[in-house]
Amino acid sequence: MWMTLIFDGVAGLFLAMTIAMLMNLRWVRRLPPLGAITAAGPQVRCSVVIAARDEESRIEQTVRRLLGQRGVELELIIVDDRSADRTSEILRRLAREESRVHAIRVDALPEGWLGKCHACHLGASAATGDWILFTDADCWLRPDVILRALSAAELDGADHVTMIPGPLLTSAPARAWYLLFLTGLLGWCAGVNRDRPKSFVGIGAFNLVRATAYRQCGGYEALRLTVVDDVKLGLLLRRAGKRTRSFLGADDVECHWGATVGSLNKIMEKNYFAAVDYRVPVVLAGGVLCAVIVGLLALGFMSGTVAGLVAGFSPLSLILPALLVARRVGWSWPCALLMPFMFPAFLYAVFNSTFVTLRQGGVRWRETFYPLDVLRAGNVR
């Protein structure tokens, strides 16, 4: 009898996860087209800030695409964070050709700063726009995205608009991994869209912030030693009483990340341990819980009982929200069928991030090493 209750509990857990994802999906959608919202108008000035390091292969294309944004008065501030390649040369040429492009060169990183955070701080300090968009050198935006985001912000009275990017993935396993990543963010995004008091979120590919709100919350000066700076910017804005709106970026915000499950895990290597504020007990507790659940799923199959088989197959219920998310971002359905099987890869990414950070005694990011005790002391929680 007690095993039946345990199996029922496991099945109930995955059913509850599925229902929560489906409910959250009601509040997480694509950015509306201009026809569905009132345009913010060309009088709005937006400063786009990019922290770039060794981006000679794509920075020019990224800048030229940004210059094609329609309906907004734009300035581009690209901070070259100690690049050793031709990034500086390309940016200087672009700045000579186009008055809206401003290049800032960083030759030495001040003590007590992460390189990206320092670059974003310099860019935001030089910004003259009513809004500041923080984006990445490997992100390409559709020509009307900034105007649509500004319009959505004005419609809802928001000070912050963030979008989850759509990486250019072609393999079904990589898309399944990303669907699991997306469904994991649904609760965060739904929370801010419902104006829940303690909810916050921020995505580095597209963090659009009202300039006054950015300065009131402390901005990157408060985030100087925060690895997951994009998320914590959302936290600072929430603490300052600002309103956030979050959308699925899909092809509105394309990110040129890795194309395989392995490369996606590698990209997240510095992030996941930082996301739990470098707390080893949290990772260990999560690992034990996951091991117990996996063991119970296997035991359910071996039991031959109805309750055991229901528990064993219960993770497949997650395919339903994965199908809906895949459809919403424009992907075909087969990748959603693989989503529940990506949990081991996702868990590996979390444990690998923890192991690598502890083994190194810190984080290596943009060719600079930051000791773990320094990161813990300067982390925003």
N, C-alpha and C positions, 0 to 999 in steps of 0.2 A: 504493500500500500504506500509506504513512504517513497519508494522509487517512482511510483506513478505520480505522486505529488511533485517530486523533483522534476520529472520529465514535463509535467504540465507547466511548471514554473519556467522551464527553459523555453518551451513553445510560447508561453505568454510573454516572455521577454522580447522575443523577436516579433511577435504580433504587435506589441506595444511600440516597438521601434518603427515598424512599418506604418502604423496609424499616425504616430507623431510626424513622420516624414511627409505623409500625405496631407496632414493638416497644415504643416508648415509650407507646403508647396502652394497653398492658397494665397500665401503672402509674399511669395518670391517669384517674380516674373521678369520678363525681358523689359528693357527700357522702352517706354511707349514711343511710337512714331510721332513726328511733329504734328500730323493731322489730328492726333488724339489729345494734344496738350497745347497750351498757348505758348508761342515762342517767346523766349526771354528778350529778344531784340538785339540788334547790332551794337547798342550802346553799352552792353556789358563787356567789360574788359577782363580777359582771363590770362593769367601768367602760367605757362606750362614749365614745370621744373623737372629736369632729368639729371640724375647722378650717373655719369658714364665712366666706365673704366675699361680700356682696351676693347673698344667697340668699333674698330675701323671697318669691319665687314658689313655693318648694318646701320651705323649712326646716320649716315647721309640719307638713306632711304627713310628712316624713321622721322628725321627732321622735315624732309620734303613732304611726307604724308601729313604731318602735323600742320604744315603751312597751308595745306589744302582744306583745313577746317572752314566750314561755311557759317556765316551768320553771327560771328563773334569777333571782337577786336582782340587780337592775339599778340602775345609776346612769348618767345621761347628762350628760356634760360637753361643752358646746358652746362653743367659743372663737370669739368674733366678732372676726375679724381685720380691724379698721379698716373695717368696712362703712359705705357712704355711703347705703344705702337703709334700709328699715324692718326689717332683720334684727334689730337690737338690741331694738327695741320688741317684736317678736314673741317673742323669746327671754325677755325680762323677764316678759311676760305668761304664757308657758308655765311659767316657773319659779315664779310665784306660784300657778298652778293645780295644779302637780304637784311634790311634794317631791323626786322622783327626778331632776328636771331642774335642772342647775346651769349658769348662764351666766357666762362670763368675757369681759370686754371688753378688747380691745387698742386703744389709741388711737395709740401710736407704736411703730414697729419698732426694737428695739435694733440697734446697729451689729454687723455680723458674723453676722447671721441672715437666712435666707430667711423670708418671712412665714408660709408654711404650717408649716415646721419649728419655728418659734418657737411657733406656736399649738399644735401637737401636743405640744411640750415642756411648755408650761404646763398643758395638759389632763392629760397623764400625771403631772405633778408633783402635781396635785390628786386623782388617782385613789386610791380606797381599796379597789378590788376585788382579788380573787385573780388575775384576768385583766384585760387591757386590750385592747379592740377598737378599732383605728383604722379608721374608715370615712369615706366622703365624704358631703357634704350632698345629693348627687344620686343616692345609692344607697338602694334599698329592699330590705329583707330579709324573707323569709318568716318567719312568727311562731315557727317552731321551729328556725331556723337556728343561733342561738347555742348553744342546748342541744345540738343535734346535733354542732356543731363541738367543743364542750367534751367531749362523750362520746367522739368519735373521738380527740381528743388524749389523754384518759386511757387509752383502750384501747391506744394505741400508745406511750404514754409520751413524747408530744411536748410541746414547750414553745411551739410556734408552728404555727398553722393559717392558711393563706392560700387564698383562692379567686379564680379568674379570673371576673370578672363577666360577665353576659349583657346586653349593651346592647339596648335596644328598637329593633331595626332591622327594617324591613319590606321594603325593596327587595333584590332578589337581588344586585346588585353590592356593596352595603354589607355584606351578610352574607358574601359571598365574600371581601371584604377582611378581615373579622374572622376568618373561618376560617383565612386565611393567617396572621394574627396569632396565633391560637390554636395552630396547628401549629408555629409558630416557638417557642412556649413549652413545647412538649411535653417536649423534652429537659431543660429546667431542672426542670420539675415531676417528671418521672420520676426524675431524679437525686436529689432530696431524698426522694422516697417510697421509694427504694431505699437510702437512707442512704449515698450516695456521699460520701466525705470532703470533696471540694472543691465540692460542689453547694450552691447557695443560690437562693432565690427569695422574693419578697415582692410583694404586689399591694395597692395603696392602697385599693381598694374594700373589702377584707376582710383585714386583718392582725390576727389574734387572737394575743396574746402573754401567756404567763404573766408576771405582774408581777415576780416575782423575777428571771426570765431577762432581762426588758427592762432592769432596773436594772443587772444584772451586765454586760450587753454594752455599756453606755454610752448606749443609747437615743438620743433626738433631740438631746441635747447634743453627741453625737459627729457628728451628721448636720446640723449647723446650716447648712451651705452646700452641701448635696447636693440637686440638682434631682430625681434619681430616688431620692428618700428611701425609698420603699416597698421597692424592690428592695434597696437598700443596708442596710435594716434586717435583711433576711434574711441579708445577708453578715455583719453584726456578730454576729448570733445564731449563725451557723455557726462563726465564729472563736472564739466563747465556748463551743463544744462543745455547743450546743443542737440538738435534733432538730426538724425541720420536716415538716409534712404539707401537701400541696397538692391541691386539688380543682377540678373544673370547676363554677363557680357556676351558670351558666345562669339559670333563673328563681328560684333560691334567692337570688341576689344580682343584682338588676336595676339597671343603671346608665343614667341618662338622659344619654347622650352625644349626639354628633351623629348624624343619621339618614342622611347621605350619605357617599360616599367622600371628597368634598372636606372635609366637616366633620370626619371622623375624622382625616384627614391634618393638619388645622389643630390639632386637640387635641394631636397628637403632636409639634407643631412644636418645643416646648421640650425634648422628651424624648430623641429619638434621638441627637443629637450628644452629649448628656450621658451616654447609655448606653454610648458608646464612650470615655468619659472625655475628651471634647473632643480626641481624637487625629485630626488631619487626615490623616496618612499612612494610618491604618486605613480611613478613608472613601474616600480616593483609590484605595487598593489594591482595596477592594471594588468600586469603580466600574469600574476597569479589568477586573477579573475578570468582572464581570457583562456588560460590553460585549463581551468576547471570547466569552463563552458565547452571548450573543444572536447575535453574528455567525456563530458556528459552527452554530447552529440554522438560521439563514437559509440559510447555505451548504449545509447538509444537504438542505434542500428543493430548492435549485437544482441540486444535483449529479445528481439522478435515480437515484442508486444506492440499493441496499437499506440499506446501512449509514447513508447520509445521511438517508434517510427515517425510519429507526428513531430516529436521533438527534433529528430534527426533531419527531417526535411524542412523544419520551420524557417531556417535562414533564407530559403528560396522565396519567402514572402517579400523579401526586400527587392525582388526583381520588379515588382509593380511600381514603386516610386522611382526606381532606376529607369524604367521604360518611359515614365512621364517626363523625367528630367532630360533623358536623351532626346525625346521628341521636342522639348522646349528649346534645346540648344541646336536642333537641326541634325542630330546624328541618327543613323539607322538603328533599328531595334536589336540586332544580334549582340552588340556590346553590352547591353543591359542584362542579358542572360548570364554573362560572366561576372557581373558585379559582386555577388556574394562570395565568389571564389577568390576575390582580391584581398580579403581580410588578412590572410597570412602575409602577403606582400606589404600591406599597409602597416601591420604590426611590426614587421621586420624593420620598416623605415623608422618607426618610433624608437625601437630598441637600438637600432644602429646609430641613430642620432645621439642617444644617451651614451652608448658605449664609446663612440668616437670622441665625443666631447670630454668624457671623463678620462679616456686614455691619453688624449693630447693635453689635458689640463686646461682646455679652453677651446676657442673657435678660431679656425682659420678662414678668413673671409676677404676676398679681393686682395690676395697675396699679403695680408697682414694678420698676425696672430694676436688674439686678445685673451688674456688669462681668465680662467673661470671665476676666480675670486673677484676680479675687477668687474666682470659682467654681472655677477650676483649683487655686488654692492651698488652698481649703477642701474640695475634693472627697475623698470616702472611696474608696480604691481597694483 
